[in-house]
Amino acid sequence: MDQEATALPTTPFGHGGPAVTRVGLGGEGVLRTFGEDAGARSVIREARKLGVTYFDTAPAYSGSQSYLGAYWREHPGERERVFHTSKSARRDHEGALADLRDSLERLGTDHLDLWQIHDVRTQEDVERIAAPDGALAAFLRAREEGRAGRIGVTGHHDPEVLLRCVEEWPLDAVLLPVNPVEGALGGFLDKVLPAARAKGMAVVGMKVFGGGHYLNPKAYLTPTLLLRYALSQDIDVAIIGCGLADHVRTMAEIAAGFQPMPPEAQEELLDSFRPHAARMVFYRGVT
């Protein structure tokens, strides 16, 4: 590890899991592009220099898997020092396994630390994934064979759909949106999150800045405030998509200086969102 590494806080990933940094590099930002090799390399390099150990990606995120794989190949031994995730949005057994093979090849690794059933949106999705020839069987097989150390599910459209996955499937982790809009609306943070914790699952937060939509310095909605709110929830990791190395440094600085937001301050923040939350959320689908 580079000697300039920031003293980022860490936590066990779920019940008895390995230590991971409380912030991770998301697969969005410059990683969700094609042909931006230099920019992607700069962001990944900065994340490693500052001590980030959690790396998120997915086949759906453009060239992100290839960018990461190229970096690990250029820096032998670095892959083994991080907690690496990927995903599959395929709903069938064979399609999911094909995604896994492709992810491993692109990332230049023989296993994922976490493989996630991606973007479950509807009850029909749940039924298809859990069918005998569905993707869930592929995920269970990959965990049994060691190609995935842990398996999880992701969702941001419908809390009830994600809650069903958490309650019914033998998972290790869930990835869900964590921001003040979600705190005001309810569903993901007050239902899915505690259900996951009751099963000993790890919880990863996404959409901390609402894809940048919620950042507004004039309204005091700064990266520090929103990331502090997210890390004050009962989550293990918050993932942030970064467009520049400067964004990685900002993320790391906020995490390194993190102090929990008092409950009364959280309520005051949520009160400011409640009148507008239903109009502000843009990623929840109509189901």
Rosetta blueprint (number, residue, H / E / L):
1 M L
2 D L
3 Q L
4 E L
5 A L
6 T L
7 A L
8 L L
9 P L
10 T E
11 T E
12 P E
13 F L
14 G L
15 H L
16 G L
17 G L
18 P L
19 A E
20 V E
21 T E
22 R L
23 V E
24 G E
25 L E
26 G L
27 G L
28 E L
29 G H
30 V H
31 L H
32 R L
33 T L
34 F L
35 G L
36 E L
37 D H
38 A H
39 G H
40 A H
41 R H
42 S H
43 V H
44 I H
45 R H
46 E H
47 A H
48 R H
49 K H
50 L L
51 G L
52 V L
53 T L
54 Y E
55 F E
56 D L
57 T L
58 A L
59 P L
60 A L
61 Y L
62 S L
63 G L
64 S H
65 Q H
66 S H
67 Y H
68 L H
69 G H
70 A H
71 Y H
72 W H
73 R H
74 E H
75 H L
76 P L
77 G L
78 E L
79 R H
80 E H
81 R H
82 V L
83 F E
84 H E
85 T E
86 S E
87 K E
88 S E
89 A L
90 R L
91 R L
92 D E
93 H H
94 E H
95 G H
96 A H
97 L H
98 A H
99 D H
100 L H
101 R H
102 D H
103 S H
104 L H
105 E H
106 R H
107 L H
108 G L
109 T L
110 D L
111 H L
112 L E
113 D L
114 L E
115 W E
116 Q E
117 I E
118 H L
119 D L
120 V L
121 R L
122 T L
123 Q H
124 E H
125 D H
126 V H
127 E H
128 R H
129 I H
130 A H
131 A L
132 P L
133 D L
134 G E
135 A H
136 L H
137 A H
138 A H
139 F H
140 L H
141 R H
142 A H
143 R H
144 E H
145 E H
146 G L
147 R L
148 A E
149 G L
150 R L
151 I E
152 G E
153 V E
154 T E
155 G L
156 H L
157 H L
158 D L
159 P H
160 E H
161 V H
162 L H
163 L H
164 R H
165 C H
166 V H
167 E H
168 E H
169 W L
170 P L
171 L L
172 D L
173 A E
174 V E
175 L E
176 L E
177 P E
178 V L
179 N L
180 P H
181 V H
182 E H
183 G H
184 A H
185 L H
186 G L
187 G L
188 F H
189 L H
190 D H
191 K H
192 V H
193 L H
194 P H
195 A H
196 A H
197 R H
198 A H
199 K L
200 G L
201 M L
202 A E
203 V E
204 V E
205 G E
206 M E
207 K L
208 V L
209 F L
210 G L
211 G L
212 G L
213 H L
214 Y L
215 L L
216 N E
217 P H
218 K H
219 A H
220 Y L
221 L E
222 T L
223 P H
224 T H
225 L H
226 L H
227 L H
228 R H
229 Y H
230 A H
231 L H
232 S L
233 Q L
234 D L
235 I L
236 D L
237 V E
238 A E
239 I E
240 I E
241 G L
242 C L
243 G L
244 L L
245 A H
246 D H
247 H H
248 V H
249 R H
250 T H
251 M H
252 A H
253 E H
254 I H
255 A H
256 A H
257 G L
258 F L
259 Q L
260 P L
261 M L
262 P L
263 P H
264 E H
265 A H
266 Q H
267 E H
268 E H
269 L H
270 L H
271 D H
272 S H
273 F H
274 R L
275 P L
276 H L
277 A H
278 A H
279 R H
280 M H
281 V L
282 F L
283 Y L
284 R L
285 G L
286 V L
287 T L
